[in-house]
Amino acid sequence: MKLKKSIPAVLLGTLIALVSATPSQAETFAFSSSPVTNLNPSGATINGGFTKFPTTAGMYIQQCIAPVGTARPTTCSDTIQLWVTAAGGPGTTSPTGPIALKVASTITGKGVTVDCTTTQCGLFFRLDHTAPTDFSEDKFMPITFAKGAAAPALAADEVTVTLNGNPLVRNVPSNLAYRAEAKIVATAKSGLPVTFTSLTPDCTYTNGVFTALKGAGQCALGYTTAGNATTAAASGNFPFILTLGNQKIEGVTKSIKKGQIKSLPLETNFGSQITYKALGKSCSVEKNTVKAMKSGTCSIKASAAGKADTWAPLEQMLSIPIK
């Protein structure tokens, strides 16, 4: 935290806060804002912008209590947060434009309410979900509020979200394969409806299903609740690391009679052509037809090519009973 020696006329008499990473860190950012002290306890907006921004990842900005030592803050607001990224997308903020963050003198995070007029609070900066293990840009910028009546704190809403029955953790990446079935179910403690939006173009969200359109890269699913007279609005996002899709062979005959000829599927579920090879003498295979030669089990090796950044190659053993 330091003061600029020269202050533009439009900001005369106003404190300028500068947060920057130390020179020893691999990547650096610098954020300039005004004002950050003596804020209105009934509600205030911090306006600022990045003069430097990391090139390897985006950043999250959250209102939190002051961290202890090098640890991350134990309590951060469930709702006062921004996702800043050059990649763009719904629900994100560009690092090259002005940034406005509405802060509050009382914050609630994970069921814990903190009075920021008596507890040191501030803005906490960290790299986003695309760099989950990189703590080099963790920075805390203190803010203070003027004496006076704080705005009444609404109860924080608790939103639980699952993917195929497994709970998701906000800001913690999960894997999602290309075109994999991903059913999203959400409940809010308030009973309010939860609205979802795909924050990135490589995934879609429709009627409770989140779908990856690629097999490499990242996606994010954002959620919001509107809030009401007794419960604060809630928002957040769940990041996903996209992985190659798994090809399947659908419609393989379950059995075959001795001397009978049957057709095998020509393509996988993703449209890749399948090649077959008979293993053993119980059956023979020509292109996509199989002929049962003698009783037992027809063992066939099926193969299909993969597609870069989309789906993985397929190698599968088929066992078809011969009756």
Protein Blocks (a to p, Z undefined) as FASTA:
>chain_A
ZZdfbdcfklgoiacddddddfkbmbdcddddddfehiafkbpcdddddfbdcfkbccdd
ddddddehjbccfbdcfklccdddfkgpehiacfkbccdddddfbdceehiacdfklbcc
dddddddfklmmbcklgccddddddedddddddddddddddeehiacdehiacdddehia
cddddddfklpacddddfbfkbcceehiacdfbfedcdddddddebiakbccdddddddd
ddddddddehiafbdcehiacdddfbdfkopacddddedjkbccehjaccdfbgcddddd
ddddddehibccdddddddddZZ
